[in-house]
Amino acid sequence: MNEKGAKSGTAVGGRDPTRSPRIHGFCLGPFGTNCYVVEAEPEAGGERPCWIVDASFEPGELIEHVRRQGLTLRAVVLTHAHVDHIAGLLEVRRAFPGVPIWIHRAERGWLTDPMANLSGLFGMPVTGPAPDRLLDDGDELTLGSTTWRVLHTPGHSPGGITLYHEPSRQALVGDTLFLGSIGRYDFPSSDGATLERSIRERLYSLPEDTQVYPGHGPPTTIGRERKNNPYVRA
């Protein structure tokens, strides 16, 4: 979760036609949360597989994009389980019955615990379906012909992850790193030293031209943040 809000349903930067797989971003809900549709190349049978990465409040535009493009939703992958990244899970599950939900094992119980996912603290208790798969650092996730690596990047939350596609140098980083900023670490389950270590050791070790898709705000690159981020520099 980030302090800055944005108009619900506003499209955010994402799709880069020079890179594959394609990433489409949507800014949703009262906290201006970036949610993404990750689309791989069509498979031999013609299906166009995709993931939804995070599902915030009012996910209708996200759902409609998957339907309108004729995509096959294979999973909802959560970068972490704060309320603004999970509030739309039930609506997504209603639209795509049985779609599996994946999350890091450190937050395995957060989807059903309003205090853990912070919704209780904000006076708007939210619960979602229990996860179907628990992720660990180093896991390799397959979407069509693409393989993504799970990087455990805790600090903003204990189960924060980054999804990294090495061939195209694209990373979905959740609320770990932003353009010119970093994730909050003043929540009960956050830790500033751990967050800084995740950024320095896990994210800043990626190639400088890695495109970074954050949980709030516009995209950036690893090189730009290593050089200019005022909170954590290389």
C-alpha positions in Angstrom: 0.0 0.0 0.0 1.2 3.5 -0.9 0.1 6.9 0.5 -0.7 8.3 -2.9 -4.1 7.5 -4.5 -5.2 7.7 -8.1 -8.4 7.7 -10.1 -9.9 4.2 -10.2 -9.6 2.5 -13.6 -6.8 4.7 -14.9 -4.5 2.8 -17.3 -0.9 2.8 -16.3 2.3 2.3 -18.4 3.1 -1.3 -19.1 2.9 -2.7 -22.5 6.2 -2.5 -24.4 5.8 -3.8 -27.9 9.5 -4.5 -28.1 9.3 -7.0 -25.2 7.6 -10.3 -24.9 5.7 -11.4 -22.8 3.4 -8.4 -22.8 2.4 -6.6 -19.6 -0.7 -4.5 -19.5 -1.2 -2.3 -16.4 -4.3 -0.9 -14.8 -4.5 1.6 -11.9 -7.4 0.5 -9.7 -9.2 1.5 -6.5 -8.8 4.3 -4.0 -5.1 3.6 -3.3 -4.1 3.9 -7.0 -2.9 0.3 -7.1 -1.3 -1.0 -10.2 -2.6 -4.4 -11.3 -1.3 -6.2 -14.3 -2.3 -8.7 -17.0 0.8 -10.6 -18.2 0.2 -12.2 -21.6 2.4 -14.9 -23.2 2.5 -15.9 -26.9 -0.4 -18.1 -28.2 0.1 -21.8 -27.6 -0.1 -24.5 -30.2 -3.8 -25.0 -29.6 -4.5 -21.3 -30.1 -5.1 -20.4 -26.4 -3.5 -17.1 -25.3 -2.4 -17.7 -21.7 -2.3 -14.9 -19.1 -1.9 -14.1 -15.4 -3.5 -11.4 -13.4 -0.9 -10.0 -11.0 -2.7 -8.5 -8.0 -6.4 -7.7 -7.9 -7.4 -4.4 -6.2 -10.7 -2.8 -5.5 -13.1 -2.4 -8.5 -11.3 -4.9 -10.8 -14.0 -4.7 -13.6 -11.6 -3.2 -16.1 -9.0 -5.9 -15.4 -11.6 -8.6 -15.9 -13.0 -7.0 -19.0 -9.6 -6.8 -20.6 -9.0 -10.6 -20.2 -12.4 -11.3 -21.7 -12.2 -8.8 -24.5 -8.8 -10.0 -25.6 -9.9 -13.6 -25.5 -7.2 -14.6 -23.0 -7.1 -17.7 -20.9 -6.5 -16.8 -17.3 -4.2 -19.4 -15.8 -3.6 -17.9 -12.3 -3.8 -14.8 -10.1 -0.3 -14.2 -8.8 -0.1 -11.9 -5.7 3.0 -9.8 -5.1 1.8 -9.5 -1.5 -1.4 -9.6 0.5 -2.1 -6.0 1.6 -5.7 -5.1 1.1 -5.2 -2.9 -1.9 -3.7 -5.8 -3.8 -6.3 -8.5 -2.9 -9.6 -6.7 -2.5 -10.8 -7.8 -5.9 -10.0 -11.4 -5.6 -13.5 -12.6 -4.9 -14.8 -10.7 -8.0 -12.1 -12.1 -10.1 -12.9 -15.6 -8.9 -16.6 -15.1 -9.7 -15.7 -14.0 -13.2 -13.2 -16.9 -13.7 -14.5 -19.8 -11.4 -11.7 -22.0 -10.0 -8.8 -19.8 -11.2 -5.9 -20.6 -8.8 -4.4 -18.0 -6.5 -0.7 -18.0 -5.8 1.1 -16.2 -2.9 4.3 -16.5 -1.0 4.1 -18.9 1.9 5.0 -16.2 4.5 1.5 -14.7 3.9 -0.4 -17.9 3.5 -3.1 -16.9 6.0 -3.4 -13.2 5.2 -6.1 -13.5 2.6 -8.6 -14.6 5.3 -7.2 -12.4 8.1 -8.3 -8.7 7.9 -5.8 -7.6 10.5 -2.9 -9.2 8.7 -3.9 -7.8 5.3 -4.4 -4.4 6.9 -8.1 -4.0 5.9 -9.1 -4.2 9.5 -6.8 -1.4 10.4 -8.4 0.8 7.8 -11.9 0.0 9.0 -12.9 -2.0 5.9 -12.5 -5.7 6.6 -11.7 -7.7 3.5 -11.2 -11.4 3.1 -10.6 -13.5 0.0 -10.3 -17.1 -1.0 -7.5 -19.2 0.5 -4.5 -19.6 -1.7 -4.1 -22.6 -4.0 -0.3 -22.5 -4.2 2.4 -21.2 -1.9 5.5 -19.7 -3.5 9.1 -19.8 -2.4 12.2 -17.8 -3.4 13.7 -19.3 -6.5 10.5 -21.0 -7.8 10.1 -21.0 -11.6 6.6 -20.2 -12.8 5.6 -21.2 -16.4 3.2 -19.1 -18.4 2.9 -20.5 -21.9 6.4 -20.6 -23.3 7.8 -18.1 -20.7 9.4 -18.9 -17.4 9.4 -16.4 -14.5 11.5 -16.6 -11.4 10.2 -15.7 -8.0 12.5 -13.4 -6.0 11.5 -13.1 -2.3 11.8 -9.3 -1.6 10.4 -8.8 1.9 10.4 -5.7 4.0 7.2 -3.9 2.9 5.5 -7.1 3.9 7.1 -10.5 4.9 5.9 -12.3 1.9 6.6 -9.7 -0.8 7.8 -11.1 -4.1 9.1 -9.9 -7.4 8.3 -11.8 -10.6 11.3 -11.6 -12.9 11.4 -12.7 -16.6 15.1 -12.8 -17.4 15.0 -13.1 -21.2 13.0 -9.9 -21.6 14.3 -8.2 -18.5 11.0 -7.4 -17.0 10.2 -7.4 -13.3 6.9 -7.0 -11.4 8.0 -5.7 -8.0 4.9 -5.0 -6.0 5.4 -2.4 -3.4 9.1 -3.0 -2.9 10.4 -0.3 -5.2 8.8 2.7 -7.0 10.0 5.4 -9.3 12.0 7.6 -7.0 10.7 5.9 -3.9 10.3 2.7 -2.0 7.6 0.8 -0.2 6.3 1.9 3.2 7.8 0.1 6.2 5.7 1.6 9.0 3.1 -1.1 9.1 3.1 -3.7 11.9 4.5 -6.4 9.7 7.0 -4.2 7.8 10.8 -3.8 8.4 12.9 -1.0 6.9 16.2 -2.8 7.1 14.8 -5.9 5.4 13.3 -3.7 2.7 16.5 -2.0 2.0 18.4 -5.3 1.8 15.8 -6.7 -0.6 16.3 -3.7 -2.9 20.1 -3.6 -2.7 20.7 -7.4 -2.9 17.9 -8.7 -5.0 16.6 -5.9 -7.3 19.7 -3.8 -7.8 21.6 -6.9 -8.8 19.3 -7.2 -11.9 20.6 -5.8 -15.2 20.3 -2.0 -15.4 17.9 -2.1 -18.4 15.4 -4.3 -16.5 11.9 -2.7 -16.8 10.3 -2.3 -13.4 6.5 -2.5 -13.0 5.7 -1.3 -9.5 2.5 -1.6 -7.4 2.0 2.2 -7.5 3.1 4.9 -9.9 4.8 4.7 -13.3 7.3 2.1 -14.5 11.0 2.7 -14.1 14.2 0.8 -14.7 16.7 -0.8 -12.3 19.5 1.5 -13.7 17.5 4.6 -13.0 16.7 3.7 -9.5 20.2 2.5 -8.7 21.5 5.9 -9.8 18.7 8.3 -8.6 16.5 6.7 -6.0 16.9 9.0 -2.9 16.0 6.3 -0.4 18.2 3.4 -1.5 21.2 3.9 -3.9 23.6 1.3 -5.1 
